[in-house]
């Protein structure tokens, strides 16, 4: 029997009940939201369950939503069941003041670099990560560049010609 989104949802709901919310299927990919305290338990269940078999972490990244108070940072996991060629996505939201999420490195070795990169650019603190340090930015950097906390460009600059960028009068 082929693994379908309905089977995945049924098995996850059976295990975690109403804790999983915001079920969607954009472009056929099952997507849901979970509390950040359950991320590792959900990953473990998706990995261990023989029917589900999501044993490949395709991607892990974050998104900053500055207008969502208490849920400013979202960690997004993309998992792949290679046996049945099924992909799913799930999200956990965290407060920007305490951006702590459990590390997935104990299950997926690929999470090591992805979590370090997510920490480097968004400041998500992955609890239990073996070496959570900056990987692409300098160690002295005291901010996280992909957070939407800064204006896109410096409005006080006088050394540029707006007409060259299509923003001036002609």
Backbone as JSON Lines, residues from 0, in Angstrom:
{"i":0,"aa":"X","n":[0.85,-1.19,0.0],"ca":[0.0,0.0,0.0],"c":[0.89,1.24,0.0]}
{"i":1,"aa":"X","n":[0.6,2.15,-0.9],"ca":[1.39,3.37,-1.02],"c":[1.08,4.34,0.13]}
{"i":2,"aa":"X","n":[2.11,5.03,0.55],"ca":[1.96,6.01,1.62],"c":[1.32,7.28,1.05]}
{"i":3,"aa":"X","n":[0.23,7.72,1.67],"ca":[-0.47,8.92,1.2],"c":[-0.49,9.96,2.32]}
{"i":4,"aa":"X","n":[-0.84,11.19,1.96],"ca":[-0.96,12.26,2.95],"c":[-2.01,11.93,4.0]}
{"i":5,"aa":"X","n":[-3.08,11.25,3.59],"ca":[-4.13,10.88,4.55],"c":[-3.61,9.89,5.58]}
{"i":6,"aa":"X","n":[-2.84,8.92,5.14],"ca":[-2.27,7.93,6.08],"c":[-1.3,8.62,7.04]}
{"i":7,"aa":"X","n":[-0.46,9.5,6.52],"ca":[0.51,10.22,7.36],"c":[-0.23,11.04,8.41]}
{"i":8,"aa":"X","n":[-1.23,11.78,7.96],"ca":[-1.99,12.61,8.9],"c":[-2.69,11.77,9.95]}
{"i":9,"aa":"X","n":[-3.27,10.67,9.54],"ca":[-3.96,9.78,10.47],"c":[-3.01,9.22,11.52]}
{"i":10,"aa":"X","n":[-1.83,8.77,11.1],"ca":[-0.87,8.2,12.04],"c":[-0.32,9.27,13.0]}
{"i":11,"aa":"X","n":[-0.09,10.47,12.5],"ca":[0.39,11.54,13.36],"c":[-0.68,12.0,14.34]}
{"i":12,"aa":"X","n":[-1.92,12.09,13.89],"ca":[-3.02,12.5,14.76],"c":[-3.27,11.44,15.83]}
{"i":13,"aa":"X","n":[-3.13,10.18,15.45],"ca":[-3.29,9.07,16.4],"c":[-2.26,9.18,17.53]}
{"i":14,"aa":"X","n":[-1.05,9.59,17.19],"ca":[0.03,9.68,18.18],"c":[0.02,11.0,18.96]}
{"i":15,"aa":"X","n":[-0.21,12.12,18.27],"ca":[-0.05,13.43,18.9],"c":[-1.36,14.21,19.08]}
{"i":16,"aa":"X","n":[-2.44,13.7,18.58],"ca":[-3.74,14.31,18.79],"c":[-3.86,15.72,18.23]}
{"i":17,"aa":"X","n":[-4.48,16.59,19.04],"ca":[-4.74,17.97,18.63],"c":[-3.53,18.88,18.74]}
{"i":18,"aa":"X","n":[-2.38,18.35,19.17],"ca":[-1.18,19.17,19.3],"c":[-0.7,19.65,17.92]}
{"i":19,"aa":"X","n":[-1.01,18.88,16.89],"ca":[-0.61,19.25,15.53],"c":[-1.75,20.02,14.88]}
{"i":20,"aa":"X","n":[-1.42,21.16,14.31],"ca":[-2.43,22.06,13.77],"c":[-2.05,22.54,12.37]}
{"i":21,"aa":"X","n":[-2.9,23.37,11.82],"ca":[-2.66,24.07,10.55],"c":[-2.3,23.1,9.42]}
{"i":22,"aa":"X","n":[-3.09,22.04,9.3],"ca":[-2.86,21.05,8.25],"c":[-3.18,21.65,6.88]}
{"i":23,"aa":"X","n":[-2.25,21.52,5.97],"ca":[-2.43,22.02,4.6],"c":[-1.75,21.05,3.63]}
{"i":24,"aa":"X","n":[-2.04,21.23,2.35],"ca":[-1.37,20.44,1.31],"c":[-1.02,21.32,0.11]}
{"i":25,"aa":"X","n":[-0.18,22.33,0.31],"ca":[0.2,23.15,-0.85],"c":[1.01,22.33,-1.85]}
{"i":26,"aa":"X","n":[0.58,22.35,-3.09],"ca":[1.22,21.61,-4.17],"c":[1.37,20.13,-3.84]}
{"i":27,"aa":"X","n":[0.44,19.6,-3.04],"ca":[0.43,18.18,-2.72],"c":[1.34,17.77,-1.57]}
{"i":28,"aa":"X","n":[2.09,18.71,-1.0],"ca":[3.0,18.38,0.11],"c":[2.28,18.61,1.44]}
{"i":29,"aa":"X","n":[2.14,17.55,2.22],"ca":[1.5,17.66,3.53],"c":[2.32,18.58,4.42]}
{"i":30,"aa":"X","n":[1.67,19.55,5.01],"ca":[2.32,20.54,5.86],"c":[1.5,20.72,7.13]}
{"i":31,"aa":"X","n":[2.19,20.81,8.27],"ca":[1.49,21.02,9.54],"c":[2.4,21.78,10.49]}
{"i":32,"aa":"X","n":[1.79,22.26,11.57],"ca":[2.51,23.01,12.6],"c":[2.44,22.23,13.9]}
{"i":33,"aa":"X","n":[3.55,22.28,14.64],"ca":[3.63,21.57,15.92],"c":[4.21,22.48,16.99]}
{"i":34,"aa":"X","n":[3.92,22.22,18.25],"ca":[4.57,22.99,19.32],"c":[6.06,22.68,19.34]}
{"i":35,"aa":"X","n":[6.87,23.68,19.64],"ca":[8.32,23.49,19.58],"c":[8.81,22.44,20.57]}
{"i":36,"aa":"X","n":[8.07,22.23,21.66],"ca":[8.46,21.24,22.66],"c":[8.36,19.82,22.11]}
{"i":37,"aa":"X","n":[7.6,19.62,21.05],"ca":[7.39,18.29,20.49],"c":[8.22,18.01,19.24]}
{"i":38,"aa":"X","n":[9.02,18.95,18.79],"ca":[9.68,18.76,17.5],"c":[10.5,17.48,17.44]}
{"i":39,"aa":"X","n":[11.27,17.19,18.48],"ca":[12.12,16.0,18.47],"c":[11.3,14.72,18.57]}
{"i":40,"aa":"X","n":[10.23,14.74,19.35],"ca":[9.36,13.56,19.45],"c":[8.68,13.27,18.12]}
{"i":41,"aa":"X","n":[8.26,14.32,17.43],"ca":[7.62,14.14,16.12],"c":[8.64,13.61,15.11]}
{"i":42,"aa":"X","n":[9.83,14.2,15.1],"ca":[10.87,13.73,14.19],"c":[11.2,12.26,14.47]}
{"i":43,"aa":"X","n":[11.32,11.9,15.74],"ca":[11.63,10.52,16.12],"c":[10.53,9.57,15.64]}
{"i":44,"aa":"X","n":[9.27,9.97,15.83],"ca":[8.15,9.14,15.39],"c":[8.14,9.0,13.85]}
{"i":45,"aa":"X","n":[8.36,10.09,13.15],"ca":[8.39,10.03,11.69],"c":[9.53,9.15,11.19]}
{"i":46,"aa":"X","n":[10.62,9.12,11.93],"ca":[11.79,8.32,11.57],"c":[11.57,6.84,11.89]}
{"i":47,"aa":"X","n":[11.1,6.55,13.1],"ca":[11.01,5.17,13.6],"c":[9.83,4.38,13.05]}
{"i":48,"aa":"X","n":[8.71,5.01,12.85],"ca":[7.51,4.29,12.42],"c":[7.77,3.66,11.05]}
{"i":49,"aa":"X","n":[7.59,2.34,10.96],"ca":[7.88,1.62,9.72],"c":[7.0,2.07,8.55]}
{"i":50,"aa":"X","n":[5.76,2.41,8.83],"ca":[4.87,2.86,7.77],"c":[5.29,4.23,7.25]}
{"i":51,"aa":"X","n":[5.68,5.11,8.17],"ca":[6.04,6.48,7.79],"c":[7.44,6.52,7.17]}
{"i":52,"aa":"X","n":[8.45,6.12,7.9],"ca":[9.8,5.98,7.35],"c":[10.43,7.24,6.78]}
{"i":53,"aa":"X","n":[10.25,8.37,7.44],"ca":[10.89,9.61,6.97],"c":[12.3,9.67,7.54]}
{"i":54,"aa":"X","n":[13.24,9.08,6.82],"ca":[14.6,8.93,7.31],"c":[15.6,9.84,6.62]}
{"i":55,"aa":"X","n":[15.08,10.78,5.84],"ca":[15.99,11.73,5.18],"c":[15.52,13.15,5.44]}
{"i":56,"aa":"X","n":[16.37,13.94,6.07],"ca":[16.08,15.35,6.31],"c":[16.6,16.12,5.1]}
{"i":57,"aa":"X","n":[15.68,16.58,4.28],"ca":[16.05,17.29,3.06],"c":[16.55,18.7,3.36]}
{"i":58,"aa":"X","n":[15.83,19.38,4.26],"ca":[16.2,20.76,4.54],"c":[15.66,21.17,5.9]}
{"i":59,"aa":"X","n":[16.33,22.12,6.48],"ca":[15.93,22.71,7.75],"c":[16.34,24.17,7.68]}
{"i":60,"aa":"X","n":[15.42,25.07,7.91],"ca":[15.73,26.5,7.85],"c":[14.76,27.26,8.74]}
{"i":61,"aa":"X","n":[14.94,28.55,8.8],"ca":[14.05,29.39,9.62],"c":[13.48,30.51,8.76]}
{"i":62,"aa":"X","n":[12.41,31.09,9.29],"ca":[11.77,32.25,8.68],"c":[11.46,33.21,9.81]}
{"i":63,"aa":"X","n":[11.66,34.5,9.58],"ca":[11.37,35.5,10.6],"c":[10.06,36.2,10.25]}
{"i":64,"aa":"X","n":[9.11,36.14,11.19],"ca":[7.82,36.83,11.05],"c":[7.73,37.88,12.16]}
{"i":65,"aa":"X","n":[8.23,39.09,11.92],"ca":[8.29,40.09,13.0],"c":[6.94,40.5,13.56]}
{"i":66,"aa":"X","n":[5.86,40.31,12.82],"ca":[4.53,40.73,13.28],"c":[3.81,39.67,14.11]}
{"i":67,"aa":"X","n":[4.35,38.48,14.21],"ca":[3.71,37.4,14.99],"c":[4.29,37.4,16.4]}
{"i":68,"aa":"X","n":[3.72,38.16,17.29],"ca":[4.23,38.3,18.65],"c":[4.23,36.95,19.37]}
{"i":69,"aa":"X","n":[5.39,36.58,19.92],"ca":[5.55,35.32,20.62],"c":[5.86,34.15,19.7]}
{"i":70,"aa":"X","n":[5.75,34.36,18.4],"ca":[6.04,33.33,17.4],"c":[6.83,33.95,16.25]}
{"i":71,"aa":"X","n":[7.81,34.75,16.58],"ca":[8.51,35.5,15.53],"c":[9.38,34.62,14.64]}
{"i":72,"aa":"X","n":[9.94,33.56,15.2],"ca":[10.81,32.7,14.41],"c":[10.12,31.36,14.15]}
{"i":73,"aa":"X","n":[10.22,30.89,12.94],"ca":[9.63,29.61,12.54],"c":[10.74,28.72,11.99]}
{"i":74,"aa":"X","n":[10.91,27.55,12.59],"ca":[11.86,26.56,12.07],"c":[11.05,25.59,11.2]}
{"i":75,"aa":"X","n":[11.52,25.4,9.97],"ca":[10.8,24.58,9.0],"c":[11.65,23.34,8.66]}
{"i":76,"aa":"X","n":[11.03,22.16,8.8],"ca":[11.68,20.89,8.48],"c":[11.05,20.32,7.21]}
{"i":77,"aa":"X","n":[11.88,19.89,6.28],"ca":[11.42,19.16,5.09],"c":[11.99,17.75,5.19]}
{"i":78,"aa":"X","n":[11.1,16.76,5.21],"ca":[11.5,15.36,5.35],"c":[11.08,14.57,4.11]}
{"i":79,"aa":"X","n":[11.84,13.49,3.84],"ca":[11.59,12.69,2.65],"c":[11.58,11.22,3.03]}
{"i":80,"aa":"X","n":[10.52,10.52,2.63],"ca":[10.47,9.07,2.7],"c":[10.92,8.6,1.33]}
{"i":81,"aa":"X","n":[12.14,8.09,1.25],"ca":[12.71,7.73,-0.05],"c":[12.13,6.43,-0.59]}
{"i":82,"aa":"X","n":[11.64,5.57,0.28],"ca":[11.04,4.3,-0.16],"c":[9.78,4.57,-0.99]}
{"i":83,"aa":"X","n":[8.91,5.44,-0.48],"ca":[7.65,5.75,-1.16],"c":[7.69,7.06,-1.94]}
{"i":84,"aa":"X","n":[8.83,7.74,-1.89],"ca":[9.02,9.03,-2.55],"c":[7.94,10.04,-2.14]}
{"i":85,"aa":"X","n":[7.81,10.22,-0.82],"ca":[6.84,11.16,-0.27],"c":[7.6,12.2,0.55]}
{"i":86,"aa":"X","n":[7.21,13.45,0.41],"ca":[7.83,14.54,1.15],"c":[6.79,15.22,2.02]}
{"i":87,"aa":"X","n":[7.23,15.66,3.21],"ca":[6.36,16.43,4.1],"c":[7.13,17.62,4.65]}
{"i":88,"aa":"X","n":[6.38,18.56,5.18],"ca":[6.96,19.75,5.8],"c":[6.26,19.97,7.13]}
{"i":89,"aa":"X","n":[7.05,20.28,8.16],"ca":[6.39,20.74,9.38],"c":[7.16,21.88,9.99]}
{"i":90,"aa":"X","n":[6.4,22.7,10.72],"ca":[6.92,23.96,11.25],"c":[6.75,24.01,12.76]}
{"i":91,"aa":"X","n":[7.71,24.63,13.4],"ca":[7.58,24.96,14.82],"c":[7.91,26.43,14.99]}
{"i":92,"aa":"X","n":[7.11,27.13,15.78],"ca":[7.3,28.56,16.01],"c":[7.9,28.77,17.39]}
{"i":93,"aa":"X","n":[8.74,29.8,17.51],"ca":[9.35,30.12,18.79],"c":[9.44,31.62,18.97]}
{"i":94,"aa":"X","n":[9.5,32.01,20.2],"ca":[9.62,33.42,20.58],"c":[11.04,33.9,20.27]}
{"i":95,"aa":"X","n":[11.18,35.09,19.75],"ca":[12.5,35.61,19.4],"c":[13.34,35.92,20.65]}
{"i":96,"aa":"X","n":[12.67,36.12,21.79],"ca":[13.39,36.4,23.03],"c":[14.04,35.14,23.6]}
{"i":97,"aa":"X","n":[13.46,33.99,23.36],"ca":[14.04,32.71,23.8],"c":[13.88,31.7,22.66]}
{"i":98,"aa":"X","n":[14.72,31.83,21.64],"ca":[14.55,31.0,20.45],"c":[15.15,29.6,20.6]}
{"i":99,"aa":"X","n":[14.7,28.86,21.6],"ca":[15.24,27.54,21.88],"c":[14.38,26.45,21.24]}
{"i":100,"aa":"X","n":[15.04,25.59,20.45],"ca":[14.39,24.45,19.8],"c":[15.33,23.26,19.96]}
{"i":101,"aa":"X","n":[14.78,22.08,20.19],"ca":[15.62,20.89,20.36],"c":[16.31,20.52,19.05]}
{"i":102,"aa":"X","n":[17.56,20.13,19.14],"ca":[18.37,19.77,17.98],"c":[17.95,18.41,17.42]}
{"i":103,"aa":"X","n":[18.01,18.3,16.1],"ca":[17.68,17.05,15.42],"c":[18.93,16.26,15.04]}
{"i":104,"aa":"X","n":[20.1,16.67,15.53],"ca":[21.35,16.02,15.13],"c":[21.45,14.58,15.62]}
{"i":105,"aa":"X","n":[20.73,14.21,16.67],"ca":[20.78,12.83,17.14],"c":[20.09,11.88,16.15]}
{"i":106,"aa":"X","n":[19.17,12.38,15.35],"ca":[18.47,11.57,14.36],"c":[19.06,11.71,12.96]}
{"i":107,"aa":"X","n":[19.38,12.92,12.59],"ca":[19.85,13.21,11.24],"c":[21.2,13.91,11.31]}
{"i":108,"aa":"X","n":[22.22,13.27,10.78],"ca":[23.54,13.9,10.75],"c":[23.54,15.17,9.91]}
{"i":109,"aa":"X","n":[22.69,15.21,8.89],"ca":[22.62,16.39,8.02],"c":[22.12,17.62,8.76]}
{"i":110,"aa":"X","n":[21.46,17.41,9.9],"ca":[20.95,18.55,10.67],"c":[22.08,19.37,11.26]}
{"i":111,"aa":"X","n":[23.24,18.77,11.43],"ca":[24.37,19.46,12.06],"c":[24.67,20.78,11.36]}
{"i":112,"aa":"X","n":[24.96,20.71,10.09],"ca":[25.31,21.93,9.36],"c":[24.11,22.84,9.21]}
{"i":113,"aa":"X","n":[22.94,22.28,8.92],"ca":[21.74,23.1,8.71],"c":[21.37,23.89,9.96]}
{"i":114,"aa":"X","n":[21.49,23.27,11.12],"ca":[21.18,23.97,12.37],"c":[22.22,25.04,12.66]}
{"i":115,"aa":"X","n":[23.48,24.77,12.36],"ca":[24.52,25.79,12.55],"c":[24.26,26.99,11.66]}
{"i":116,"aa":"X","n":[23.88,26.74,10.42],"ca":[23.6,27.83,9.49],"c":[22.36,28.62,9.94]}
{"i":117,"aa":"X","n":[21.33,27.91,10.41],"ca":[20.11,28.56,10.89],"c":[20.41,29.4,12.13]}
{"i":118,"aa":"X","n":[21.26,28.9,13.0],"ca":[21.69,29.69,14.15],"c":[22.44,30.94,13.69]}
{"i":119,"aa":"X","n":[23.36,30.75,12.75],"ca":[24.21,31.83,12.27],"c":[23.41,32.98,11.68]}
{"i":120,"aa":"X","n":[22.34,32.68,10.95],"ca":[21.6,33.73,10.26],"c":[20.33,34.19,10.97]}
{"i":121,"aa":"X","n":[19.75,33.33,11.82],"ca":[18.49,33.7,12.49],"c":[18.58,33.71,14.01]}
{"i":122,"aa":"X","n":[19.61,33.09,14.59],"ca":[19.76,33.09,16.04],"c":[18.96,32.02,16.76]}
{"i":123,"aa":"X","n":[18.49,30.99,16.04],"ca":[17.77,29.9,16.7],"c":[18.78,29.07,17.49]}
{"i":124,"aa":"X","n":[18.52,28.89,18.79],"ca":[19.4,28.13,19.66],"c":[18.94,26.68,19.68]}
{"i":125,"aa":"X","n":[19.68,25.79,19.04],"ca":[19.31,24.38,18.98],"c":[19.9,23.66,20.19]}
{"i":126,"aa":"X","n":[19.03,23.36,21.14],"ca":[19.44,22.71,22.39],"c":[19.92,21.3,22.1]}
{"i":127,"aa":"X","n":[21.11,20.99,22.57],"ca":[21.67,19.65,22.38],"c":[22.55,19.53,21.15]}
{"i":128,"aa":"X","n":[22.71,20.61,20.42],"ca":[23.58,20.56,19.24],"c":[25.02,20.4,19.7]}
{"i":129,"aa":"X","n":[25.82,19.53,19.06],"ca":[27.18,19.27,19.53],"c":[28.18,20.4,19.34]}
{"i":130,"aa":"X","n":[27.91,21.33,18.42],"ca":[28.89,22.39,18.15],"c":[28.2,23.58,17.5]}
{"i":131,"aa":"X","n":[27.3,24.22,18.22],"ca":[26.5,25.31,17.67],"c":[27.32,26.6,17.64]}
{"i":132,"aa":"X","n":[28.02,26.82,16.54],"ca":[28.83,28.03,16.36],"c":[28.52,28.6,14.98]}
{"i":133,"aa":"X","n":[28.93,29.83,14.77],"ca":[28.74,30.47,13.46],"c":[29.59,29.73,12.43]}
{"i":134,"aa":"X","n":[29.04,29.6,11.23],"ca":[29.76,28.89,10.17],"c":[30.1,29.78,8.98]}
{"i":135,"aa":"X","n":[29.32,30.8,8.72],"ca":[29.57,31.65,7.56],"c":[29.85,33.1,7.92]}
{"i":136,"aa":"X","n":[29.33,33.57,9.04],"ca":[29.57,34.94,9.48],"c":[30.7,34.95,10.5]}
{"i":137,"aa":"X","n":[31.27,36.12,10.71],"ca":[32.37,36.24,11.66],"c":[31.87,36.05,13.09]}
{"i":138,"aa":"X","n":[32.72,35.52,13.93],"ca":[32.35,35.25,15.33],"c":[31.96,36.5,16.09]}
{"i":139,"aa":"X","n":[32.53,37.64,15.72],"ca":[32.28,38.89,16.44],"c":[30.92,39.51,16.12]}
{"i":140,"aa":"X","n":[30.23,38.97,15.15],"ca":[28.94,39.53,14.74],"c":[27.95,39.39,15.9]}
{"i":141,"aa":"X","n":[27.32,40.51,16.29],"ca":[26.41,40.49,17.43],"c":[24.94,40.6,17.01]}
{"i":142,"aa":"X","n":[24.66,40.27,15.77],"ca":[23.29,40.27,15.27],"c":[23.13,39.11,14.29]}
{"i":143,"aa":"X","n":[21.9,38.89,13.86],"ca":[21.59,37.79,12.95],"c":[21.04,38.38,11.66]}
{"i":144,"aa":"X","n":[21.81,38.33,10.58],"ca":[21.52,39.14,9.39],"c":[20.23,38.82,8.64]}
{"i":145,"aa":"X","n":[19.64,37.64,8.78],"ca":[18.42,37.37,8.02],"c":[17.14,37.67,8.79]}
{"i":146,"aa":"X","n":[17.27,38.2,9.98],"ca":[16.08,38.68,10.68],"c":[15.66,39.99,10.04]}
{"i":147,"aa":"X","n":[14.38,40.22,10.0],"ca":[13.85,41.43,9.36],"c":[13.79,42.57,10.37]}
{"i":148,"aa":"X","n":[14.94,42.93,10.9],"ca":[15.02,43.97,11.93],"c":[15.66,45.25,11.42]}
{"i":149,"aa":"X","n":[16.1,45.26,10.2],"ca":[16.84,46.39,9.68],"c":[16.23,46.84,8.36]}
{"i":150,"aa":"X","n":[16.33,48.13,8.04],"ca":[15.81,48.59,6.74],"c":[16.59,47.93,5.6]}
{"i":151,"aa":"X","n":[15.93,47.75,4.47],"ca":[16.56,47.1,3.34],"c":[17.76,47.9,2.84]}
{"i":152,"aa":"X","n":[17.66,49.21,2.86],"ca":[18.79,50.02,2.42],"c":[18.88,51.28,3.28]}
{"i":153,"aa":"X","n":[20.04,51.85,3.3],"ca":[20.3,53.04,4.1],"c":[19.74,54.26,3.36]}
{"i":154,"aa":"X","n":[18.7,54.89,3.93],"ca":[18.05,56.02,3.29],"c":[18.89,57.3,3.34]}
{"i":155,"aa":"X","n":[19.95,57.32,4.13],"ca":[20.76,58.53,4.25],"c":[21.92,58.57,3.26]}
{"i":156,"aa":"X","n":[22.08,57.52,2.47],"ca":[23.2,57.5,1.53],"c":[23.03,58.58,0.46]}
{"i":157,"aa":"X","n":[24.13,59.27,0.17],"ca":[24.09,60.29,-0.88],"c":[25.0,59.91,-2.05]}
{"i":158,"aa":"X","n":[25.67,58.77,-1.94],"ca":[26.63,58.37,-2.98],"c":[26.01,57.49,-4.06]}
{"i":159,"aa":"X","n":[24.7,57.4,-4.11],"ca":[24.07,56.59,-5.15],"c":[23.08,57.44,-5.93]}
{"i":160,"aa":"X","n":[22.87,57.08,-7.14],"ca":[21.95,57.78,-8.01],"c":[20.71,56.91,-8.19]}
{"i":161,"aa":"X","n":[19.58,57.32,-7.61],"ca":[18.37,56.52,-7.67],"c":[17.89,56.26,-9.09]}
{"i":162,"aa":"X","n":[18.21,57.15,-10.0],"ca":[17.78,56.96,-11.38],"c":[18.43,55.71,-11.98]}
{"i":163,"aa":"X","n":[19.59,55.34,-11.49],"ca":[20.28,54.15,-11.98],"c":[19.54,52.88,-11.55]}
{"i":164,"aa":"X","n":[18.7,52.98,-10.54],"ca":[17.99,51.82,-10.03],"c":[16.49,51.9,-10.37]}
{"i":165,"aa":"X","n":[16.12,52.79,-11.26],"ca":[14.73,52.9,-11.68],"c":[13.81,53.54,-10.67]}
{"i":166,"aa":"X","n":[14.38,54.37,-9.77],"ca":[13.53,54.96,-8.71],"c":[13.52,56.48,-8.77]}
{"i":167,"aa":"X","n":[14.03,57.03,-9.77],"ca":[14.09,58.49,-9.82],"c":[13.15,59.06,-10.85]}
{"i":168,"aa":"X","n":[13.22,60.36,-11.01],"ca":[12.45,61.01,-12.06],"c":[13.34,61.09,-13.3]}
{"i":169,"aa":"X","n":[12.7,61.05,-14.42],"ca":[13.47,61.05,-15.68],"c":[13.34,62.36,-16.39]}
